[in-house]
Amino acid sequence: MIFFSTYARQLERVTAISILLDGLIEPFSGVIYKLASYDIENLSLGNFLTEKTGLPTYIQPYVNALALTDYFSLHTKRTAKNIIYLQIDEIVSAAIINNGVALDSSTRRAIHFGHVKIEGHNENCYCGRTGCLESVISIPAILAKLNQSQEQLSLSNLTSRDISFNHFCHGVENQDPHCLYVLKYVAKILANQLSQLINIFGTELILINSPLNNISDQFNCLLRQYCISQSIPLYCNELQIENSIITKKDSETALILQALYDGSLLLQLLQG
């Protein structure tokens, strides 16, 4: 708490704390169970900060804040009310909007989409299990996959020395066989999981926030094709897949805005 005591004067007008993280987080209890890049386990950070500072503390995964920001910014222009918001970068996560309401706000249980088990895969995951979706289709996993198939790599213009995500995107745009093979592999695995959600929630729109948006003409087309082949026609025929235009920087105040709109922040401030 040295930060708060050191900068007390500058922080006099602070009314709430918002923390966005990627990992296994329980937003409604403020507990951080696991983070991919840090040795943290079962850290009750939300309650601790509120007790020490007296300020309401909101902890959420980035994907929730990104989805909220998108909703605040663009919901009046959209007809779709059933939306899946995907984040695919170092982690894989999803927020589900059902009839205009965030699913986890109703269940009060976090959605850990990136930690469903993918059959036939045994890659280690920081959650403690193996073969999670995140360990198979995240950006680091895509780069690892590019290096794995020597037979496919022999058909590629890439070499193991110059494989980066930019090289991968360039290869996809130039119809490199190995890059297209990996892109289809990722799209098929992701579509298999998404199609189940589409059938359950009647999803109309999938928004993607990812470096894969650099090759969205190819990736979104493949993903939609595979989703359609595995989902009920009643729902998937009108399915749209689009890039999200929201950045993590844009989403930094989303949790506070939501708390202002729903009145929970004002209530906590009145209660002291």
DRENDO-1510 file (C-alpha; in Angstrom, 1 decimal, always signed):
<recs>
REC; n; res; u; v; w
REC; 1; MET; +0.0; +0.0; +0.0 .
REC; 2; ILE; +3.0; +2.3; -0.3 .
REC; 3; PHE; +1.7; +3.7; -3.5 .
REC; 4; PHE; -1.5; +5.0; -1.9 .
REC; 5; SER; +0.3; +6.5; +1.1 .
REC; 6; THR; +2.9; +8.1; -1.1 .
REC; 7; TYR; +0.5; +9.7; -3.5 .
REC; 8; ALA; -2.4; +10.3; -1.1 .
REC; 9; ARG; -2.8; +14.0; -2.1 .
REC; 10; GLN; -3.0; +13.2; -5.8 .
REC; 11; LEU; -5.5; +10.4; -5.1 .
REC; 12; GLU; -7.9; +12.3; -3.0 .
REC; 13; ARG; -10.4; +12.5; -5.8 .
REC; 14; VAL; -10.2; +8.8; -6.7 .
REC; 15; THR; -13.6; +7.1; -6.2 .
REC; 16; ALA; -12.9; +3.5; -7.4 .
REC; 17; ILE; -10.2; +1.1; -8.6 .
REC; 18; SER; -10.4; -0.8; -11.8 .
REC; 19; ILE; -8.0; -3.7; -12.6 .
REC; 20; LEU; -8.0; -5.6; -15.9 .
REC; 21; LEU; -6.0; -8.8; -16.1 .
REC; 22; ASP; -5.8; -11.9; -18.3 .
REC; 23; GLY; -6.1; -15.1; -16.4 .
REC; 24; LEU; -8.3; -17.2; -14.2 .
REC; 25; ILE; -10.3; -14.5; -12.4 .
REC; 26; GLU; -13.5; -14.5; -10.4 .
REC; 27; PRO; -14.8; -10.9; -10.9 .
REC; 28; PHE; -17.6; -11.0; -8.4 .
REC; 29; SER; -15.4; -12.1; -5.5 .
REC; 30; GLY; -12.3; -10.2; -6.6 .
REC; 31; VAL; -10.2; -13.3; -6.4 .
REC; 32; ILE; -7.3; -14.0; -8.9 .
REC; 33; TYR; -6.9; -17.7; -9.1 .
REC; 34; LYS; -4.1; -18.0; -11.7 .
REC; 35; LEU; -2.3; -15.7; -14.1 .
REC; 36; ALA; -0.4; -17.0; -17.1 .
REC; 37; SER; +2.9; -15.1; -16.5 .
REC; 38; TYR; +2.9; -14.7; -12.7 .
REC; 39; ASP; +3.3; -17.0; -9.8 .
REC; 40; ILE; -0.1; -16.1; -8.2 .
REC; 41; GLU; -2.6; -18.4; -6.7 .
REC; 42; ASN; -5.9; -17.6; -5.0 .
REC; 43; LEU; -5.1; -14.0; -4.3 .
REC; 44; SER; -8.1; -12.1; -2.9 .
REC; 45; LEU; -7.0; -8.8; -4.3 .
REC; 46; GLY; -10.4; -7.1; -4.6 .
REC; 47; ASN; -11.4; -7.4; -0.9 .
REC; 48; PHE; -7.8; -6.5; +0.2 .
REC; 49; LEU; -7.7; -3.3; -1.8 .
REC; 50; THR; -11.2; -2.2; -0.7 .
REC; 51; GLU; -10.3; -2.9; +3.0 .
REC; 52; LYS; -7.0; -0.9; +2.8 .
REC; 53; THR; -8.2; +2.0; +0.7 .
REC; 54; GLY; -11.9; +2.2; +1.4 .
REC; 55; LEU; -12.5; +2.3; -2.4 .
REC; 56; PRO; -14.7; +0.0; -4.4 .
REC; 57; THR; -12.5; -2.3; -6.5 .
REC; 58; TYR; -13.5; -3.9; -9.8 .
REC; 59; ILE; -11.4; -6.7; -11.2 .
REC; 60; GLN; -12.3; -8.2; -14.5 .
REC; 61; PRO; -10.7; -10.1; -17.4 .
REC; 62; TYR; -9.8; -7.8; -20.4 .
REC; 63; VAL; -12.4; -9.6; -22.6 .
REC; 64; ASN; -15.2; -8.4; -20.3 .
REC; 65; ALA; -14.0; -4.8; -20.4 .
REC; 66; LEU; -13.6; -5.0; -24.2 .
REC; 67; ALA; -17.1; -6.3; -24.7 .
REC; 68; LEU; -18.5; -3.7; -22.4 .
REC; 69; THR; -16.7; -0.9; -24.2 .
REC; 70; ASP; -18.0; -2.2; -27.5 .
REC; 71; TYR; -21.5; -2.3; -26.1 .
REC; 72; PHE; -21.4; +1.2; -24.7 .
REC; 73; SER; -20.0; +2.5; -28.0 .
REC; 74; LEU; -21.9; +0.7; -30.6 .
REC; 75; HIS; -25.0; -1.1; -29.3 .
REC; 76; THR; -27.4; +1.6; -30.6 .
REC; 77; LYS; -26.1; +0.9; -34.1 .
REC; 78; ARG; -26.4; -2.9; -33.9 .
REC; 79; THR; -29.4; -5.1; -34.4 .
REC; 80; ALA; -27.7; -8.2; -33.0 .
REC; 81; LYS; -28.5; -8.9; -29.3 .
REC; 82; ASN; -26.8; -12.3; -29.0 .
REC; 83; ILE; -23.1; -11.8; -29.3 .
REC; 84; ILE; -19.9; -13.7; -28.6 .
REC; 85; TYR; -16.9; -11.4; -28.0 .
REC; 86; LEU; -13.6; -13.3; -28.6 .
REC; 87; GLN; -10.1; -12.3; -27.4 .
REC; 88; ILE; -7.3; -14.3; -29.0 .
REC; 89; ASP; -3.8; -13.1; -28.3 .
REC; 90; GLU; -1.5; -14.5; -25.6 .
REC; 91; ILE; -4.6; -15.9; -24.0 .
REC; 92; VAL; -8.0; -17.0; -25.4 .
REC; 93; SER; -11.1; -15.8; -23.7 .
REC; 94; ALA; -14.8; -15.0; -24.4 .
REC; 95; ALA; -17.6; -12.8; -23.2 .
REC; 96; ILE; -21.2; -13.8; -24.1 .
REC; 97; ILE; -24.0; -11.3; -24.5 .
REC; 98; ASN; -27.4; -13.0; -24.5 .
REC; 99; ASN; -30.4; -10.8; -25.4 .
REC; 100; GLY; -28.3; -7.7; -24.7 .
REC; 101; VAL; -27.2; -8.9; -21.2 .
REC; 102; ALA; -23.8; -10.2; -20.3 .
REC; 103; LEU; -24.1; -13.9; -19.3 .
REC; 104; ASP; -21.8; -13.7; -16.4 .
REC; 105; SER; -23.7; -10.8; -14.8 .
REC; 106; SER; -26.7; -13.2; -14.5 .
REC; 107; THR; -24.8; -16.3; -13.4 .
REC; 108; ARG; -22.2; -14.4; -11.4 .
REC; 109; ARG; -19.7; -17.0; -12.6 .
REC; 110; ALA; -16.8; -16.2; -14.9 .
REC; 111; ILE; -16.6; -17.7; -18.4 .
REC; 112; HIS; -13.4; -19.7; -18.9 .
REC; 113; PHE; -13.8; -20.4; -22.6 .
REC; 114; GLY; -10.1; -20.8; -23.2 .
REC; 115; HIS; -9.9; -23.7; -20.7 .
REC; 116; VAL; -12.1; -26.2; -22.3 .
REC; 117; LYS; -10.3; -29.5; -23.1 .
REC; 118; ILE; -9.4; -30.2; -26.7 .
REC; 119; GLU; -9.3; -33.9; -27.4 .
REC; 120; GLY; -6.0; -35.2; -28.7 .
REC; 121; HIS; -4.0; -32.4; -27.2 .
REC; 122; ASN; -1.7; -32.5; -24.1 .
REC; 123; GLU; +0.0; -29.1; -24.1 .
REC; 124; ASN; +0.5; -27.9; -20.5 .
REC; 125; CYS; -1.6; -24.9; -19.4 .
REC; 126; TYR; -1.1; -22.6; -16.4 .
REC; 127; CYS; -4.5; -23.5; -15.1 .
REC; 128; GLY; -3.1; -26.9; -14.1 .
REC; 129; ARG; -4.6; -29.0; -16.8 .
REC; 130; THR; -3.4; -30.0; -20.3 .
REC; 131; GLY; -4.8; -29.6; -23.8 .
REC; 132; CYS; -6.8; -26.4; -23.1 .
REC; 133; LEU; -8.1; -24.4; -26.0 .
REC; 134; GLU; -5.8; -21.5; -25.1 .
REC; 135; SER; -2.7; -23.7; -25.2 .
REC; 136; VAL; -3.7; -24.8; -28.7 .
REC; 137; ILE; -4.9; -21.7; -30.6 .
REC; 138; SER; -3.4; -18.7; -28.8 .
REC; 139; ILE; -0.9; -16.6; -30.7 .
REC; 140; PRO; +2.1; -18.3; -29.0 .
REC; 141; ALA; +0.5; -21.7; -29.7 .
REC; 142; ILE; +0.1; -20.8; -33.4 .
REC; 143; LEU; +3.8; -19.9; -33.7 .
REC; 144; ALA; +4.7; -23.2; -32.0 .
REC; 145; LYS; +2.5; -25.1; -34.4 .
REC; 146; LEU; +4.2; -23.4; -37.4 .
REC; 147; ASN; +7.5; -25.0; -36.2 .
REC; 148; GLN; +6.1; -28.4; -35.5 .
REC; 149; SER; +5.1; -29.9; -38.8 .
REC; 150; GLN; +8.4; -30.4; -40.7 .
REC; 151; GLU; +6.6; -32.0; -43.6 .
REC; 152; GLN; +4.4; -29.0; -44.1 .
REC; 153; LEU; +7.3; -26.6; -43.4 .
REC; 154; SER; +9.3; -28.2; -46.2 .
REC; 155; LEU; +6.5; -26.9; -48.6 .
REC; 156; SER; +6.7; -23.4; -47.2 .
REC; 157; ASN; +8.7; -20.3; -48.1 .
REC; 158; LEU; +9.3; -19.9; -44.3 .
REC; 159; THR; +12.2; -21.2; -42.4 .
REC; 160; SER; +12.3; -22.1; -38.7 .
REC; 161; ARG; +14.6; -19.1; -38.2 .
REC; 162; ASP; +12.3; -16.4; -39.5 .
REC; 163; ILE; +8.9; -17.6; -38.2 .
REC; 164; SER; +7.1; -14.7; -36.4 .
REC; 165; PHE; +3.5; -13.7; -36.4 .
REC; 166; ASN; +4.1; -11.1; -39.1 .
REC; 167; HIS; +5.8; -13.7; -41.2 .
REC; 168; PHE; +2.8; -16.0; -40.7 .
REC; 169; CYS; +0.3; -13.2; -41.7 .
REC; 170; HIS; +2.4; -12.4; -44.8 .
REC; 171; GLY; +2.5; -16.1; -45.6 .
REC; 172; VAL; -1.3; -16.4; -45.4 .
REC; 173; GLU; -1.8; -13.4; -47.7 .
REC; 174; ASN; +0.6; -15.0; -50.2 .
REC; 175; GLN; -1.1; -18.4; -50.1 .
REC; 176; ASP; +1.8; -20.1; -48.4 .
REC; 177; PRO; +0.8; -23.8; -48.0 .
REC; 178; HIS; +2.1; -24.2; -44.5 .
REC; 179; CYS; +0.6; -21.0; -43.2 .
REC; 180; LEU; -2.8; -21.8; -44.7 .
REC; 181; TYR; -2.6; -25.3; -43.2 .
REC; 182; VAL; -2.1; -23.8; -39.7 .
REC; 183; LEU; -4.8; -21.2; -40.2 .
REC; 184; LYS; -7.3; -23.8; -41.1 .
REC; 185; TYR; -6.2; -26.0; -38.2 .
REC; 186; VAL; -6.9; -23.0; -35.8 .
REC; 187; ALA; -10.2; -22.1; -37.4 .
REC; 188; LYS; -11.5; -25.7; -37.2 .
REC; 189; ILE; -10.7; -26.2; -33.6 .
REC; 190; LEU; -12.1; -22.8; -32.6 .
REC; 191; ALA; -15.3; -23.4; -34.7 .
REC; 192; ASN; -15.9; -26.7; -33.0 .
REC; 193; GLN; -16.2; -24.9; -29.6 .
REC; 194; LEU; -18.0; -21.9; -30.9 .
REC; 195; SER; -20.7; -24.0; -32.7 .
REC; 196; GLN; -21.8; -25.4; -29.4 .
REC; 197; LEU; -22.3; -21.9; -28.0 .
REC; 198; ILE; -24.1; -20.8; -31.2 .
REC; 199; ASN; -26.6; -23.7; -30.8 .
REC; 200; ILE; -27.1; -22.9; -27.1 .
REC; 201; PHE; -27.4; -19.1; -27.2 .
REC; 202; GLY; -28.6; -18.4; -30.8 .
REC; 203; THR; -25.5; -16.3; -31.5 .
REC; 204; GLU; -26.0; -13.7; -34.3 .
REC; 205; LEU; -22.6; -12.0; -34.2 .
REC; 206; ILE; -19.1; -13.0; -33.3 .
REC; 207; LEU; -16.7; -10.1; -32.6 .
REC; 208; ILE; -13.0; -10.9; -32.6 .
REC; 209; ASN; -10.2; -8.9; -30.9 .
REC; 210; SER; -7.0; -10.4; -32.0 .
REC; 211; PRO; -3.8; -10.0; -34.0 .
REC; 212; LEU; -5.6; -12.5; -36.3 .
REC; 213; ASN; -7.6; -9.5; -37.4 .
REC; 214; ASN; -4.6; -8.6; -39.7 .
REC; 215; ILE; -5.7; -11.6; -41.8 .
REC; 216; SER; -9.4; -11.4; -41.1 .
REC; 217; ASP; -10.4; -11.7; -44.8 .
REC; 218; GLN; -9.0; -15.2; -44.7 .
REC; 219; PHE; -9.6; -16.2; -41.0 .
REC; 220; ASN; -13.1; -14.9; -40.5 .
REC; 221; CYS; -14.2; -16.6; -43.8 .
REC; 222; LEU; -12.8; -19.9; -42.7 .
REC; 223; LEU; -14.2; -19.6; -39.2 .
REC; 224; ARG; -17.7; -18.8; -40.5 .
REC; 225; GLN; -17.5; -21.7; -42.9 .
REC; 226; TYR; -16.6; -24.2; -40.2 .
REC; 227; CYS; -19.1; -22.8; -37.7 .
REC; 228; ILE; -21.9; -23.2; -40.3 .
REC; 229; SER; -20.9; -26.8; -41.0 .
REC; 230; GLN; -21.2; -27.6; -37.3 .
REC; 231; SER; -24.1; -25.5; -36.1 .
REC; 232; ILE; -27.9; -25.7; -36.6 .
REC; 233; PRO; -28.9; -23.9; -39.8 .
REC; 234; LEU; -31.7; -22.0; -37.9 .
REC; 235; TYR; -29.0; -20.0; -36.2 .
REC; 236; CYS; -25.9; -20.1; -38.3 .
REC; 237; ASN; -27.2; -19.1; -41.7 .
REC; 238; GLU; -27.4; -15.4; -40.6 .
REC; 239; LEU; -24.2; -15.6; -38.5 .
REC; 240; GLN; -21.9; -12.6; -38.9 .
REC; 241; ILE; -18.2; -12.6; -37.9 .
REC; 242; GLU; -16.5; -9.2; -37.6 .
REC; 243; ASN; -13.4; -7.6; -36.3 .
REC; 244; SER; -13.7; -5.6; -33.1 .
REC; 245; ILE; -12.4; -2.0; -33.4 .
REC; 246; ILE; -12.0; -1.6; -29.6 .
REC; 247; THR; -8.5; -1.6; -28.1 .
REC; 248; LYS; -7.4; -2.5; -24.6 .
REC; 249; LYS; -6.6; +1.2; -24.0 .
REC; 250; ASP; -10.2; +2.0; -25.0 .
REC; 251; SER; -11.6; -0.4; -22.4 .
REC; 252; GLU; -9.8; +0.9; -19.3 .
REC; 253; THR; -12.7; +2.7; -17.9 .
REC; 254; ALA; -15.4; +0.3; -18.9 .
REC; 255; LEU; -15.9; -1.3; -15.5 .
REC; 256; ILE; -16.3; +2.1; -13.8 .
REC; 257; LEU; -18.8; +3.2; -16.4 .
REC; 258; GLN; -20.9; +0.0; -15.9 .
REC; 259; ALA; -20.9; +0.5; -12.2 .
REC; 260; LEU; -22.1; +4.1; -12.7 .
REC; 261; TYR; -24.8; +3.0; -15.1 .
REC; 262; ASP; -26.2; +0.2; -12.9 .
REC; 263; GLY; -25.9; +2.3; -9.7 .
REC; 264; SER; -23.6; -0.1; -7.8 .
REC; 265; LEU; -20.8; +2.4; -7.5 .
REC; 266; LEU; -23.0; +5.2; -6.1 .
REC; 267; LEU; -24.5; +2.7; -3.6 .
REC; 268; GLN; -21.0; +1.6; -2.4 .
REC; 269; LEU; -19.9; +5.3; -2.1 .
REC; 270; LEU; -23.1; +6.1; +0.0 .
REC; 271; GLN; -22.5; +3.1; +2.2 .
REC; 272; GLY; -18.9; +4.4; +2.8 .
</recs>
